[in-house]
Amino acid sequence: MNKVAVVILNWNGAEMLDQFLPFVVQNSLSCEGAVVYVADNGSTDTSVELVQQKYPEVQLLVLDQNYGFAEGYNRAIQSIEAEYIVLLNSDVEVAPNWLEPMVEYLDAHPEVAACQPKIRSWRDKLSFEYAGACGGFIDKYGYPFCRGRIMNTLEKDENQYESVIPIFWATGAALFIRRNVYLEVGGLDSRFFAHMEEIDLCWRINARGHQIVVIPQSIVYHVGGATLSYNNPKKTFLNFRNNLVMIYKNISSSELNKVLQVRRILDYIAILFFILKGELKNAKAVYSARREFYQMKHEFAASREENLKYSKQKLNGIYRKSIIFDYYIRGVKKFSLIRIK
C-alpha cells in the first residue's frame, strides 16, 4: 500500500493540469511512498489525453460523468489504497518538500486525522490565499474565516503564523487526511455538490474526537476561482445554501434555532448589501439559497440525527463571537487580534 496518494480531481482543466501538474509530479514523487493520481470527472476537453501522453508517471482514474467535487472525490478515494490521501485542486502549485512535513507530523501524532499546508496566493506569493490561508475556523454563526484571512481581507505572510496549531477546518484545496478517517466519517457529502463540503467534513472529524492542524512548514500556492470566480452568483448561491445546510447538519439542538434566526437577519443584510453594490444576481442568489435550504433541509434529517450523537464534544476552532460584527463594526482585519479559546 502506498504511503500517500495525491489526488487531483479534474473537470475540463487541461490548461491548469499542464501548468501545475509538473510541479506536483516533481515535488511529490520525491517523497518516499508517494503516488500522484488525476481523477477525471467526465471531462470533455483534452484532459485525459494530456495526462496519458505527457505524464505517464501519473495514475489516471476516469469517471463516467461530472459528479461534482464531493462525490467525485468520494468515488476516487474509495478506489485508491493509501495510508494518507491529499485532496489537491488542479490550480495549485506545490513547493519542494511540501509533503514531507505533513507526513512526518501525522506519523508522530496519531490523534491528528487531517491537516493542511500554508496556502499562499499564486498571484501574490507573499500573501495568504482566500481558500484556507494558514488554517480555517468558524464563528458561532457558522461563518468561516482563516488564520491570515478575515472575510475578504488577506494578510501578507510575514512568518507571523509559523506554529503548528489545532484548527477547525482544513481547506479542500489541499486537504491531507488519513484515508481510514475519511471513510469512517462518511467522506464528503455529495449533496453539497461543491463549496463548504470540506468544512462539513472537518466538523464531523472534530466532533468524533479527532484533531485537525495546520502545518505552516509545508507551502503551496493556490490560484483560486479557477472553476467559479469568487464573485460568481453560482458560487454565492452554493456558499450560502451549503453553509446553512452545514449548520443544520452539525450544530446542537440548543443552538440551532437561535443561530438560524440570526443568520436570517445577516443573510438579508447581505442581500441588501449586494443590491446597493448593484450586484442583483448575487442578491438573488442569496435569496434563492435560503429558499432552497428550507425546501431541502428535511433531506439532511438523518445526517443531523447521526451527527448529534457526537455534538457534545468540545470542538477546537469555533470562535464564540461574531466575526461579522468584529470585521464590519470593530474593524478587526487580522487573525492575531482574535482570541479563540
Secondary structure, 3 states (H helix, E strand, C coil): CEEEEEEEEECCCHHHHHHHHHHHHHHHCCCCCEEEEEEEECCCCCHHHHHHHHCCCCEEEEECCCCHHHHHHHHHHHCCCEEEEEEECCCEEECCCCCHHHHHHHHHCCCEEEEEEEEEECCCCCEECCCCCCCEEEECCCCEEECCEECCEECECCCCCCCCEECCECCCCEEEEEHHHHHHCCCCCHHHCCCCHHHHHHHHHHHCCCEEEEEEEEEEEECCCCCCCCCCHHHHHHHHHHHHHHHHHHCCHHHHHHHHHHHHHHHHHHHHHHHHCCCHHHHHHHHHHHHHHHHHHHHHHHHHHHHHHHCCCCCCCEECCCHHHHHHCCCCCCHHHCCCC
